[in-house]
């Protein structure tokens, strides 16, 4: 076994992870998930995964669907998530690496953010995901990982989360600056393939998570990300930024990108668009309506 001397807190390359697979305090989480087929990720995990990885399911492990009015993927209770971590044999002092199929948006960045809510700093997303790992010919296994259960205790830091009540006046120029990480056509309200209503929260601006990526699914460099986000923030401090998406999952990708770019402090509106529209009294904006004003 190797004693770890490194701490990864945003991204880790496939090459770096491969070099440290035998370190004694490393825990790996496979978070592959597909919206069209929610069980595909677990089937893929059972067929082949990075040695030592446990599987985390977005619906059953990383969300609490008993919480009504909080969108399609409500945040789990802290106690439920820490119980999962303990069952997976993950302790608070371990280096965690999490990956999904490719770009981190479904749902590696979600795991990264949940751990950060617990104050777990040593957690990083595998840059390029399982696709990059296999492209490089790195080892995989179909053996299901069985780690010794441990105890993980902690509470979520609610100061890292935003509530709908804070966003009601954002269109009037008040804080916070709300950034929507969905695809531009969904933000504009031109199409809506998932949620029952199209549009965006009034006052929100758009910065699709896809802008964080190179064509091969890896993140752009920290310097490139910093330039892009500073332009989008237009002088607003990161601490005054709230990120959202359709259900609070891909918005974590923007949070991760900002952290990697050296712009920490933004918060997540976890309910996101699907939670916002659960209350019919809340206003909805579209690009067409914006042009008419």
TAMO-V248486 format. One record per backbone hydrogen bond with DSSP energy under -0.5 kcal/mol. NH is the residue of the N-H (numbers start at 1). CO is the residue of the C=O. If there is no record, write none. Layout:
NH_CO ; NH_CO
This chain:
2_22 ; 12_125 ; 17_13 ; 18_14 ; 19_15 ; 20_16 ; 20_17 ; 21_18 ; 23_20 ; 24_2 ; 26_23 ; 27_95 ; 28_52 ; 29_97 ; 30_54 ; 31_29 ; 31_99 ; 33_106 ; 40_37 ; 43_39 ; 44_40 ; 45_41 ; 46_42 ; 47_43 ; 48_44 ; 49_141 ; 53_50 ; 54_28 ; 56_30 ; 61_57 ; 62_57 ; 64_74 ; 67_64 ; 68_66 ; 70_67 ; 74_71 ; 81_77 ; 82_78 ; 83_79 ; 84_80 ; 85_81 ; 86_82 ; 87_83 ; 88_84 ; 89_86 ; 90_85 ; 94_91 ; 95_25 ; 96_94 ; 96_122 ; 97_27 ; 98_124 ; 99_29 ; 101_106 ; 109_104 ; 111_107 ; 112_108 ; 113_109 ; 114_110 ; 115_111 ; 116_112 ; 117_113 ; 118_114 ; 119_116 ; 120_115 ; 121_119 ; 123_121 ; 124_96 ; 125_10 ; 126_98 ; 127_12 ; 127_125 ; 128_217 ; 129_126 ; 130_100 ; 131_101 ; 132_128 ; 133_129 ; 134_130 ; 135_131 ; 136_132 ; 137_134 ; 138_133 ; 141_49 ; 145_53 ; 147_145 ; 150_86 ; 152_150 ; 157_117 ; 158_156 ; 160_157 ; 161_158 ; 162_268 ; 166_163 ; 167_163 ; 167_164 ; 168_164 ; 170_167 ; 172_169 ; 173_170 ; 174_169 ; 176_240 ; 177_240 ; 178_176 ; 179_177 ; 179_242 ; 180_205 ; 181_179 ; 181_244 ; 186_183 ; 187_183 ; 188_184 ; 189_186 ; 190_185 ; 191_185 ; 199_186 ; 200_285 ; 204_201 ; 205_178 ; 207_180 ; 209_181 ; 211_208 ; 212_209 ; 213_210 ; 214_218 ; 217_214 ; 220_212 ; 225_221 ; 226_222 ; 227_223 ; 228_224 ; 229_225 ; 230_226 ; 231_227 ; 232_228 ; 233_229 ; 234_230 ; 235_230 ; 236_233 ; 240_237 ; 241_238 ; 242_177 ; 243_267 ; 244_179 ; 252_249 ; 253_250 ; 254_250 ; 255_251 ; 256_252 ; 257_253 ; 258_254 ; 259_255 ; 260_256 ; 261_257 ; 262_259 ; 263_258 ; 267_241 ; 268_160 ; 269_243 ; 270_268 ; 272_269 ; 273_245 ; 274_246 ; 275_271 ; 275_272 ; 276_272 ; 277_273 ; 278_275 ; 279_276 ; 280_278 ; 282_279 ; 285_200 ; 287_188 ; 290_286 ; 291_287 ; 292_288 ; 293_289 ; 293_290
